[in-house]
């Protein structure tokens, strides 16, 4: 076996193929070059859990002796000792109180971080967000917590705002109402924490456009691709022609979906669209009223009308 660690770059790589990716053999603990098969590293430590757990195990005994994987967001790289429940007389004092408690092995800062990470993960699970967004939200919360910039604000509100910012930064934005629906915090409090976090971390998020929500709203409404493309074109043209000044992108997208669906065979009511988009019927009606006089210039040229423009609903 040849050792090929590069001391200049401090990177383990193959001496003959430095750019080739390495394959990890978890059973043997080796790192192998994918080009020539050279073993460039051995005895690699597996930081994962020692045992697998199954949902049908009901004995309540945890066979793990090494704990979970290390978490770089916690102090001390999460190298803490979790004391299991006592089962004998030596585990309790004369008053029946446990001699060893986990509270002494973890400081309050780490407990607050763990609780916030659990809350972020639970909210992300409820709205089916990927792991990359959860990791970004955890990092944002860690930066805010370490900087102590939002004193007096609840950790749940900060966690909800971090999840909202992470969605915006990852290019899959969610509305405040969607985050509020899976959180225990009001929309106003999340909005306040959102502005404070952006100011404290000196970061920014991209502006929301109508296209960010169009595909998700149309998919939830069960509309075909033809209607989705037409609604996207209508919303984009309405913004370009400055027909809906001052209207939020969500209300413009909802009005565009309503107009496109009413011109097709798959019609949806304002109530159905409002429930999916999270906007009131009157909000959709106001945006639609601004777009209706220019409907002929908003639809794409290849759109197949099931209902002519002159027969579209008038508000």
Residue pairs with C-beta under 8 A, 6 or more apart in sequence:
1 38
1 39
1 42
2 15
2 38
2 39
2 40
3 40
4 12
4 13
4 14
4 15
4 38
4 40
5 11
5 12
5 13
5 40
5 41
6 12
6 13
6 18
12 22
12 31
12 40
12 41
13 19
13 20
13 22
13 40
14 20
14 22
14 33
14 35
14 36
14 38
14 40
15 38
15 40
16 33
16 35
16 36
16 38
17 33
17 35
17 36
20 33
20 34
20 35
20 36
21 34
22 31
22 32
22 33
22 34
22 40
22 41
23 31
23 32
23 33
23 34
24 30
24 31
24 32
24 44
25 31
25 32
26 46
28 42
29 42
29 43
29 44
29 45
29 46
30 39
30 41
30 42
30 44
31 39
31 40
31 41
31 42
31 44
32 38
32 39
32 40
33 39
33 40
47 69
47 70
48 69
49 64
49 66
49 67
49 68
49 69
50 63
50 64
50 65
50 66
51 63
51 64
53 62
53 64
62 84
67 78
67 82
68 78
70 77
70 78
70 79
71 77
71 78
73 113
73 117
73 138
73 139
73 142
74 110
74 113
74 114
75 107
75 109
75 110
80 105
80 106
80 110
81 105
82 102
82 105
83 100
83 101
83 102
83 105
85 91
85 98
86 92
86 98
86 99
86 100
90 99
91 98
91 99
91 100
92 98
92 99
93 99
109 145
112 145
112 155
113 141
113 142
113 145
115 155
116 138
116 141
116 145
116 155
116 156
116 158
116 159
117 138
117 141
119 155
119 156
119 159
120 134
120 137
120 138
120 141
120 159
120 162
120 163
121 134
122 182
123 159
123 160
123 163
123 179
123 182
123 183
124 133
124 134
124 137
124 163
126 182
127 174
127 178
127 182
129 163
129 167
129 172
132 170
133 163
133 166
133 167
133 170
133 172
134 166
136 166
136 169
136 170
137 159
137 162
137 163
137 165
137 166
138 162
140 162
140 165
140 166
140 197
140 201
141 158
141 159
141 162
143 201
144 150
144 158
144 162
144 197
144 200
144 201
145 158
147 200
147 201
149 196
149 197
149 200
149 201
150 158
150 193
150 196
150 197
150 200
153 189
153 192
153 193
153 196
154 185
154 189
156 183
156 184
156 185
157 185
157 189
157 190
157 192
157 193
158 193
158 197
160 179
160 180
160 183
160 185
160 190
160 193
161 190
161 193
161 194
161 197
162 197
163 179
164 174
164 176
164 179
164 190
164 194
165 194
165 197
165 198
165 203
165 205
167 173
167 174
167 179
168 205
168 206
168 208
169 205
169 206
171 206
171 212
172 212
173 208
173 212
173 213
175 213
175 250
175 278
176 187
176 190
176 191
177 187
177 278
178 278
179 190
180 186
180 187
180 190
183 190
197 203
198 204
198 205
208 249
208 250
209 239
209 249
210 232
210 235
210 236
210 239
210 249
210 252
210 253
210 256
211 232
211 235
211 236
212 249
213 249
213 250
213 253
213 277
214 228
214 231
214 232
214 235
214 253
214 256
214 257
215 228
217 253
217 254
217 257
217 273
217 276
217 277
218 227
218 228
218 231
218 257
219 228
220 276
221 257
221 261
221 268
221 272
221 273
221 276
222 266
223 231
223 257
223 260
223 261
223 266
223 268
224 264
224 266
226 264
226 303
226 304
227 257
227 260
227 261
227 264
227 266
228 260
229 300
230 260
230 263
230 264
230 299
230 300
230 303
231 253
231 256
231 257
231 259
231 260
231 261
232 256
233 298
233 299
233 300
234 256
234 259
234 260
234 291
234 298
234 299
235 249
235 252
235 253
235 255
235 256
237 297
237 298
238 244
238 252
238 256
238 290
238 291
238 294
238 298
239 252
241 294
241 297
243 290
243 291
243 294
243 298
244 252
244 255
244 287
244 290
244 291
247 286
247 287
247 290
250 277
250 278
250 279
251 277
251 279
251 283
251 284
251 286
251 287
252 287
253 277
254 273
254 274
254 277
254 279
254 283
254 284
254 287
255 284
255 287
255 288
255 291
256 291
256 298
257 268
257 273
257 277
258 268
258 270
258 273
258 284
258 288
259 288
259 291
259 292
259 295
259 298
259 312
260 299
261 267
261 268
261 273
262 307
262 312
262 313
263 299
263 303
263 305
263 306
263 307
263 309
263 312
264 304
264 305
264 306
264 307
265 306
270 281
270 284
270 285
271 281
273 284
274 280
274 281
274 283
274 284
277 284
285 315
288 315
289 315
291 298
292 312
292 314
292 315
295 309
295 312
296 309
299 305
299 309
